[in-house]
Amino acid sequence: MPTASPERLRPRPGLARRFGVPGTPVRRGGEDGQSLVEFALILTPLLFLLLGIIQFGFIFQSYVTLSTAARESARDASIYVYDNNLTQAANDVARNNAARTAFLGAMNGMVKTSPNFATSSSWTTTTSGTTITATNGDLVITYALPTTVTDNDPRAGWRMTVKGTYHQDIIIPLISSFLPRDGNGRLVLSTEVTMVVN
């Protein structure tokens, strides 16, 4: 019976590579370069998506904070205690200032000064029928007398609307081209809350 020579027992290089015989180098050809190109093509949209999620998180946080500030402002102004020693106009200014103080206090870490949010110590008031609008920069307070309520000095029963406008900085430059912006390149967020004056 013939015996097999050591050369015949050794696997051929092509078969060894194909079936993964240990100790045999595996040549991959151009697969390394192909993987690198595929990774580069997928990485760009993934980074863009990640940056969009981060920017949306900042915007959403600002909007929630702004909504909370408007609610706190309207609540504080709605429970303002009318001072009989002051005129109705002076009480309106005091109520508006209480609303402004509550609004600024509830903004937490948001920028409370211009250009993001601007207020001053003076109010501009306009009257149209039974609607009074007091404006102080980015904060607008509107009083409206419902038809079912009798007019009175403390304005009890009037509907009061607090509207705040915030100019949010866009920190991801690439994302800003897809969002509406004001003249200074900031996203305009606004919220309003209506409550009844007690």
VORO-579723 format. One record per residue: residue number from 1; residue in one letter; chain; x, y, z of N, C-alpha, C, CB in turn. Coordinates in steps of 0.1 Angstrom, whole numbers, plus 2048, in hexadecimal, padded with zeros to 3 digits. Glycine has a CB too. Layout:
  num  residuo  cadena   nx   ny   nz  cax  cay  caz   cx   cy   cz  cbx  cby  cbz
  NUM        A       A    X    Y    Z    X    Y    Z    X    Y    Z    X    Y    Z
...
***
This chain:
  num  residuo  cadena   nx   ny   nz  cax  cay  caz   cx   cy   cz  cbx  cby  cbz
    1        M       A  808  7F4  800  800  800  800  809  80C  800  7F6  800  80C
    2        P       A  807  815  7F7  80F  821  7F6  80D  82B  801  80D  828  7E8
    3        T       A  817  831  806  815  83B  811  815  849  80B  821  83A  81B
    4        A       A  80E  852  811  80D  860  80C  819  868  810  800  866  811
    5        S       A  81E  86F  807  829  878  80B  825  884  813  831  87C  7FE
    6        P       A  82E  88A  81A  82A  895  822  824  8A1  81A  836  89A  82A
    7        E       A  829  8A2  80D  824  8AD  805  816  8AB  801  82D  8AD  7F8
    8        R       A  812  89E  7FF  804  89B  7FC  7FA  89E  807  802  88D  7F6
    9        L       A  7FF  89C  814  7F7  89E  81F  7F5  8AD  822  7FC  897  82B
   10        R       A  7FE  8B5  81E  7FD  8C4  821  7F2  8CA  818  80B  8CB  81E
   11        P       A  7E9  8D2  81E  7DE  8D7  816  7E3  8E2  80C  7D3  8DE  81E
   12        R       A  7DD  8E2  800  7E1  8EC  7F6  7DE  8FA  7FB  7DA  8E9  7E9
   13        P       A  7E6  904  7F8  7E3  912  7FD  7D6  917  7FA  7EE  91B  7F7
   14        G       A  7D0  915  7EE  7C3  91A  7EB  7B8  915  7F3  7C0  918  7DC
   15        L       A  7B9  907  7F5  7AE  901  7FD  7B0  905  80C  7AF  8F2  7FC
   16        A       A  7BC  906  811  7BF  90A  81F  7B9  918  822  7CE  909  822
   17        R       A  7BB  921  818  7B6  92E  81A  7A6  92E  81A  7BB  938  810
   18        R       A  7A1  926  811  792  926  80F  78B  920  81B  78F  91E  803
   19        F       A  791  916  821  78A  90F  82C  790  913  83A  78C  900  82B
   20        G       A  799  91D  83A  79D  922  847  7A6  919  84F  792  927  84F
   21        V       A  7B0  913  849  7B9  90A  850  7C2  913  859  7C1  901  847
   22        P       A  7C3  910  866  7CB  918  86F  7D9  919  86A  7CB  913  87D
   23        G       A  7DF  925  86C  7ED  927  868  7EF  92B  859  7F5  91A  86A
   24        T       A  7E4  92C  852  7E5  930  844  7E0  93E  843  7DC  927  83B
   25        P       A  7E8  947  83D  7E4  955  83C  7D8  957  833  7F0  95E  837
   26        V       A  7CF  95F  837  7C3  962  82F  7C5  96F  828  7B6  961  838
   27        R       A  7C3  96F  81B  7C4  97B  813  7B6  980  810  7CD  979  806
   28        R       A  7B3  98D  813  7A6  992  811  7A4  999  804  7A2  99A  81C
   29        G       A  7AE  99C  7FD  7AD  9A4  7F1  7AA  9B2  7F4  7A2  99E  7E8
   30        G       A  79F  9B8  7EE  79B  9C6  7EF  790  9C9  7F9  797  9CC  7E2
   31        E       A  78D  9BF  802  782  9C1  80C  785  9CC  816  77F  9B4  813
   32        D       A  792  9CD  81A  795  9D8  824  792  9E5  81F  7A4  9D7  828
   33        G       A  795  9E8  813  792  9F5  80C  784  9F7  80B  799  9F6  7FF
   34        Q       A  77C  9ED  807  76E  9EE  805  767  9F1  812  768  9E1  7FF
   35        S       A  76B  9EB  81D  765  9EE  82A  768  9FC  82F  76B  9E4  835
   36        L       A  774  A01  82C  777  A0F  82F  76E  A19  828  786  A12  82C
   37        V       A  76C  A16  81B  763  A1F  813  755  A1F  818  764  A1B  804
   38        E       A  750  A13  81B  742  A11  820  741  A18  82D  73F  A02  821
   39        F       A  74B  A17  836  74A  A1E  843  74A  A2D  841  756  A1A  84C
   40        A       A  752  A32  838  752  A41  835  745  A46  830  75D  A44  82C
   41        L       A  73E  A3E  827  732  A42  822  726  A42  82C  72E  A38  816
   42        I       A  727  A38  835  71C  A37  840  71F  A41  84B  71C  A29  845
   43        L       A  72C  A44  84E  72F  A4D  859  729  A5B  857  73E  A4E  85B
   44        T       A  72A  A61  84B  725  A6E  849  716  A70  84D  728  A72  83B
   45        P       A  70D  A68  847  6FF  A6A  84B  6FD  A67  85A  6F6  A61  843
   46        L       A  704  A5D  860  702  A5A  86E  706  A66  877  70A  A4E  872
   47        L       A  712  A6C  873  716  A78  87B  70C  A84  879  724  A7D  876
   48        F       A  707  A86  86D  6FD  A90  86B  6F0  A8D  873  6F9  A91  85C
   49        L       A  6EC  A81  874  6E0  A7D  87C  6E3  A7F  88B  6DD  A6F  879
   50        L       A  6EF  A7C  88F  6F2  A7E  89D  6F2  A8C  8A1  700  A77  8A0
   51        L       A  6F8  A95  899  6F9  AA3  89B  6EB  AA9  89B  702  AAA  891
   52        G       A  6E2  AA4  892  6D4  AA9  892  6CD  AA5  89F  6CD  AA3  886
   53        I       A  6CF  A99  8A4  6C9  A95  8B0  6CD  A9E  8BC  6CC  A86  8B3
   54        I       A  6DA  AA1  8BC  6E0  AAA  8C7  6DA  AB8  8C6  6EF  AAA  8C6
   55        Q       A  6D9  ABD  8BA  6D3  ACB  8B8  6C4  ACB  8BC  6D5  AD0  8AA
   56        F       A  6BD  AC1  8B8  6AF  AC0  8BB  6AD  ABF  8CB  6A8  AB3  8B5
   57        G       A  6B6  AB8  8D1  6B5  AB7  8E0  6B7  AC5  8E6  6C0  AAE  8E5
   58        F       A  6C0  ACD  8E1  6C1  ADB  8E7  6B5  AE3  8E4  6CE  AE1  8E1
   59        I       A  6AF  AE2  8D8  6A3  AE9  8D5  697  AE5  8DD  6A0  AE8  8C6
   60        F       A  696  AD8  8DF  68B  AD3  8E7  68C  AD7  8F5  68A  AC3  8E6
   61        Q       A  698  AD7  8FB  69A  ADB  909  696  AEA  90A  6A9  AD8  90D
   62        S       A  69A  AF2  901  697  B00  901  688  B02  900  69E  B08  8F6
   63        Y       A  681  AFB  8F8  673  AFD  8F6  66B  AF9  903  66E  AF5  8EA
   64        V       A  66F  AEE  909  669  AE9  915  66B  AF3  920  66E  ADB  919
   65        T       A  677  AF9  921  67A  B03  92C  672  B0F  929  689  B06  92C
   66        L       A  671  B13  91C  669  B1F  919  65A  B1E  91C  66B  B23  90A
   67        S       A  655  B12  919  647  B0F  91C  645  B0F  92B  643  B01  917
   68        T       A  64E  B0A  933  64D  B0A  942  64D  B18  947  658  B01  948
   69        A       A  656  B20  941  658  B2E  945  64B  B36  943  663  B35  93E
   70        A       A  645  B34  937  638  B3B  934  62D  B37  93D  634  B38  925
   71        R       A  62C  B2A  941  622  B25  94A  624  B2B  958  622  B16  94A
   72        E       A  630  B2B  95C  633  B31  96A  630  B40  96A  642  B2F  96E
   73        S       A  633  B47  95F  631  B55  95E  622  B58  95E  637  B5B  951
   74        A       A  61A  B50  956  60B  B53  956  605  B4F  963  605  B4A  94B
   75        R       A  60A  B45  96A  604  B41  977  607  B4C  981  60A  B33  97C
   76        D       A  613  B51  982  616  B5B  98C  60E  B68  989  625  B5E  98B
   77        A       A  60D  B6C  97C  605  B78  979  5F6  B76  97C  608  B7C  96B
   78        S       A  5F1  B6A  97A  5E3  B68  97C  5DF  B68  98B  5DF  B5A  976
   79        I       A  5E8  B66  994  5E5  B67  9A2  5EA  B74  9A8  5EA  B5A  9A9
   80        Y       A  5ED  B7D  9A0  5F2  B8A  9A5  5E8  B90  9AE  5F6  B94  99A
   81        V       A  5EC  B95  9BA  5E2  B9B  9C3  5E1  BAA  9C0  5E7  B99  9D2
   82        Y       A  5D5  BAE  9BD  5D2  BBC  9B8  5D4  BC5  9C4  5C4  BBD  9B3
   83        D       A  5DC  BD0  9C2  5DF  BDA  9CC  5D5  BE6  9CA  5ED  BDF  9CB
   84        N       A  5CC  BE8  9D4  5C2  BF2  9D3  5C8  C00  9D4  5B7  BF1  9DE
   85        N       A  5D4  C02  9D9  5DA  C0F  9DA  5E0  C13  9CD  5E5  C0E  9E5
   86        L       A  5E1  C0B  9C3  5E6  C0E  9B5  5DB  C0F  9AB  5F1  C04  9B1
   87        T       A  5DE  C16  9A0  5D4  C16  995  5D4  C09  98E  5D7  C22  98C
   88        Q       A  5CA  C08  985  5C9  BFB  97E  5D5  BFA  974  5BC  BFB  975
   89        A       A  5D9  C05  96E  5E5  C04  966  5F1  C00  96D  5E7  C12  95F
   90        A       A  5F3  C06  979  5FF  C02  981  5FE  BF4  986  600  C0C  98E
   91        N       A  5F2  BEF  989  5F1  BE0  98C  5F4  BD8  980  5E3  BDD  991
   92        D       A  5F0  BDC  974  5F3  BD4  968  603  BD3  966  5ED  BDB  95C
   93        V       A  60A  BDF  968  618  BDF  967  61E  BD6  972  61E  BED  968
   94        A       A  619  BD6  97E  61F  BCE  988  61C  BBF  985  619  BD1  996
   95        R       A  611  BBC  980  60D  BAE  97C  616  BA9  971  5FE  BAD  978
   96        N       A  619  BB2  967  622  BAF  95C  630  BAC  961  621  BBA  951
   97        N       A  634  BB5  96A  642  BB3  96F  643  BA6  977  646  BBF  978
   98        A       A  639  BA2  97E  639  B95  985  63A  B8A  97B  62C  B93  98E
   99        A       A  633  B8B  970  633  B81  965  641  B80  95F  629  B84  95A
  100        R       A  647  B8C  95D  655  B8C  957  65F  B86  960  659  B9B  954
  101        T       A  65E  B89  96D  667  B84  977  666  B74  978  665  B8A  985
  102        A       A  65A  B70  978  657  B61  978  65C  B5A  96C  648  B5E  97A
  103        F       A  65B  B61  960  65F  B5B  953  66F  B5A  953  65B  B64  948
  104        L       A  675  B65  957  684  B64  958  689  B5A  962  68A  B72  95B
  105        G       A  682  B59  96D  687  B50  977  685  B41  973  67F  B52  984
  106        A       A  67C  B3F  96A  679  B31  966  681  B2D  95A  66B  B2F  963
  107        M       A  689  B36  954  691  B33  948  69D  B2B  94B  695  B40  941
  108        N       A  6A1  B29  958  6AC  B21  95C  6B9  B25  955  6A9  B12  95A
  109        G       A  6BF  B1B  94E  6CC  B1E  948  6CC  B25  93A  6D3  B11  946
  110        M       A  6C0  B28  935  6BF  B2F  928  6C3  B3D  929  6B0  B2E  923
  111        V       A  6C8  B43  91E  6CD  B51  91E  6C1  B5A  920  6D5  B54  911
  112        K       A  6C2  B63  92A  6B6  B6B  92D  6B8  B7A  928  6B4  B6C  93C
  113        T       A  6C2  B7C  91F  6C4  B89  91A  6C5  B89  90B  6D2  B8F  920
  114        S       A  6C4  B95  905  6C5  B96  8F7  6D2  B91  8F2  6C3  BA5  8F2
  115        P       A  6D3  B8A  8E6  6C9  B89  8DC  6C0  B7D  8DD  6CF  B88  8CF
  116        N       A  6C2  B74  8E7  6BA  B68  8E8  6AC  B6B  8EE  6C1  B5E  8F1
  117        F       A  6AC  B73  8F9  69F  B77  8FF  6A1  B85  905  69B  B6D  90A
  118        A       A  699  B8F  900  69B  B9D  904  68E  BA2  90C  69D  BA5  8F8
  119        T       A  691  BA7  918  686  BAF  91F  68D  BBB  925  680  BA5  92A
  120        S       A  684  BC4  929  689  BD0  930  680  BD3  93B  68A  BDD  925
  121        S       A  681  BDF  941  679  BE3  94D  66C  BEA  949  681  BEC  956
  122        S       A  66B  BED  93C  65F  BF5  937  656  BEC  92E  663  C02  930
  123        W       A  649  BEF  92F  63F  BE7  927  639  BF1  91D  635  BE1  930
  124        T       A  636  BEC  911  62F  BF4  907  621  BEE  906  636  BF3  8F9
  125        T       A  617  BF6  909  609  BF1  90A  600  BF7  8FF  603  BF4  918
  126        T       A  5F9  BEE  8F8  5EF  BF2  8EE  5E1  BEC  8F2  5F4  BEE  8E0
  127        T       A  5D7  BF4  8EF  5C9  BEF  8F1  5C1  BEF  8E5  5C3  BF8  8FC
  128        S       A  5BA  BE4  8E3  5B1  BE2  8D7  5A4  BDC  8DC  5B8  BD9  8CC
  129        G       A  59A  BE5  8DE  58D  BE0  8E3  58F  BDB  8F1  588  BD4  8DA
  130        T       A  58C  BCE  8F4  58E  BC9  901  59A  BC0  902  581  BC1  905
  131        T       A  5A4  BC3  8FA  5B0  BBB  8FA  5BC  BC5  8FD  5B3  BB3  8ED
  132        I       A  5C4  BC2  907  5CF  BCA  90A  5DC  BC1  908  5CE  BCF  919
  133        T       A  5E6  BC7  901  5F2  BC0  8FE  5FE  BC7  904  5F4  BBE  8EF
  134        A       A  605  BC1  90D  611  BC7  913  61D  BC0  90D  611  BC6  922
  135        T       A  627  BC7  907  632  BC1  901  63F  BC6  908  633  BC5  8F2
  136        N       A  648  BBD  90A  655  BC0  910  65F  BB7  909  655  BBE  920
  137        G       A  664  BBC  8FE  66E  BB4  8F6  668  BA7  8F1  67A  BB1  8FF
  138        D       A  66E  B9C  8F6  669  B8E  8F1  65E  B89  8FA  675  B85  8F1
  139        L       A  659  B91  903  64E  B8C  90C  642  B95  909  652  B8D  91B
  140        V       A  636  B8E  906  62A  B95  903  61F  B90  90C  626  B94  8F4
  141        I       A  618  B99  913  60D  B95  91B  600  B9B  916  60F  B99  92A
  142        T       A  5F6  B93  913  5E9  B98  90D  5DE  B95  917  5E7  B91  900
  143        Y       A  5D6  B9F  91A  5CA  B9E  922  5BE  B9F  919  5CA  BA9  92E
  144        A       A  5B5  B96  91A  5A8  B96  912  59C  B94  91B  5A8  B8B  907
  145        L       A  592  B9D  91A  586  B9C  922  57C  B93  91B  580  BAA  925
  146        P       A  579  B88  921  56E  B7F  91B  561  B86  91B  56D  B72  922
  147        T       A  558  B82  912  54B  B89  912  542  B85  91E  543  B85  905
  148        T       A  545  B7A  925  53D  B76  930  542  B7C  93D  53E  B67  931
  149        V       A  54D  B84  93D  552  B8A  949  550  B99  949  562  B87  94A
  150        T       A  54C  B9E  955  54B  BAD  956  558  BB3  959  540  BB0  961
  151        D       A  55B  BBE  952  568  BC5  955  569  BCA  963  569  BD1  94B
  152        N       A  575  BC8  969  578  BCD  976  586  BD1  978  574  BC1  981
  153        D       A  589  BD9  982  597  BDE  984  5A1  BD3  986  597  BE7  98F
  154        P       A  59F  BC9  98E  5A9  BBF  990  5AB  BB5  984  5A6  BB6  99C
  155        R       A  5A2  BB7  979  5A2  BAF  96D  59F  BA0  970  5B0  BB0  966
  156        A       A  598  B9E  97B  594  B90  97E  58B  B8A  973  58D  B8F  98C
  157        G       A  58F  B7E  96F  587  B78  964  58D  B7A  956  579  B7C  965
  158        W       A  596  B84  955  59C  B87  948  5A5  B7B  944  5A4  B94  948
  159        R       A  5A6  B79  937  5B0  B6F  932  5BD  B75  930  5AA  B68  925
  160        M       A  5C7  B70  935  5D5  B75  934  5DE  B6B  92C  5DB  B79  942
  161        T       A  5E4  B70  922  5ED  B67  91A  5FB  B6C  91B  5E8  B66  90B
  162        V       A  604  B63  91F  612  B67  91F  619  B60  914  619  B62  92D
  163        K       A  620  B67  90B  627  B62  900  636  B66  901  621  B67  8F3
  164        G       A  63E  B5C  900  64D  B5E  900  653  B59  8F4  653  B57  90C
  165        T       A  65D  B61  8EE  664  B5D  8E2  673  B5C  8E6  661  B67  8D7
  166        Y       A  679  B51  8E2  687  B4F  8E5  68E  B4C  8D8  689  B43  8EE
  167        H       A  69A  B52  8D6  6A2  B50  8CA  6AE  B46  8CE  6A8  B5E  8C5
  168        Q       A  6AC  B3A  8C9  6B5  B2F  8CD  6C1  B2F  8C4  6AD  B21  8CC
  169        D       A  6CD  B2E  8CA  6D9  B2D  8C2  6DA  B1E  8BC  6E6  B2F  8CA
  170        I       A  6DE  B1E  8AF  6E0  B11  8A9  6EF  B0E  8AA  6DB  B10  89A
  171        I       A  6F3  B04  8B2  701  B01  8B4  707  AF8  8AA  703  AFB  8C2
  172        I       A  6FF  AF1  8A2  704  AE8  898  702  AEF  88A  6FC  ADA  897
  173        P       A  70D  AF5  884  70B  AFD  878  704  AF6  86D  718  B02  874
  174        L       A  707  AE9  86B  701  AE2  85F  6F2  AE1  861  708  AD4  85E
  175        I       A  6ED  ADF  86D  6DF  ADD  870  6D7  AEA  86D  6DD  AD8  87E
  176        S       A  6DE  AF6  870  6D7  B03  86F  6D1  B05  861  6E0  B0E  873
  177        S       A  6D7  B00  857  6D2  B02  849  6C4  AFB  847  6DC  AFD  83F
  178        F       A  6C1  AF2  84F  6B4  AEB  84E  6A9  AF0  857  6B6  ADC  850
  179        L       A  6AC  AFA  85F  6A2  B00  869  69F  B0E  865  6A8  AFF  877
  180        P       A  692  B12  868  68F  B20  866  696  B29  870  67F  B23  867
  181        R       A  69B  B35  86C  6A3  B3D  875  69F  B4C  873  6B2  B3C  872
  182        D       A  6A2  B54  87E  69F  B62  87D  6AB  B69  876  69D  B68  88B
  183        G       A  6AB  B76  875  6B5  B7D  86E  6C3  B7B  874  6B2  B8C  86F
  184        N       A  6C4  B77  880  6D1  B75  886  6D6  B66  886  6D1  B7A  895
  185        G       A  6CE  B5E  87F  6D2  B50  87E  6CE  B47  88A  6E0  B4F  87C
  186        R       A  6C4  B4C  892  6BF  B44  89D  6B1  B3F  89A  6BF  B4D  8AA
  187        L       A  6AF  B33  8A0  6A1  B2D  89F  698  B34  8A9  6A2  B1E  8A2
  188        V       A  68C  B38  8A4  683  B3F  8AD  679  B35  8B3  67B  B4A  8A4
  189        L       A  679  B34  8C0  66F  B2C  8C7  666  B35  8CF  677  B22  8D1
  190        S       A  659  B32  8CE  64F  B3A  8D6  645  B31  8DC  649  B45  8CD
  191        T       A  640  B35  8E7  636  B2E  8EF  62D  B38  8F6  63C  B24  8F9
  192        E       A  620  B34  8F7  617  B3D  8FF  60D  B34  907  60F  B45  8F5
  193        V       A  60A  B3A  912  601  B34  91C  5F6  B3E  920  609  B2F  929
  194        T       A  5EA  B39  920  5DE  B42  924  5D8  B3D  931  5D3  B42  919
  195        M       A  5D6  B46  93A  5D0  B43  947  5C6  B4E  94A  5DA  B42  953
  196        V       A  5BD  B4C  954  5B3  B55  958  5B8  B5D  965  5A5  B4E  95B
  197        V       A  5B7  B6A  964  5BB  B72  970  5B2  B70  97B  5BC  B81  96C
  198        N       A  5B7  B6D  987  5AF  B6B  993  5AC  B78  99B  5B5  B60  99C
***
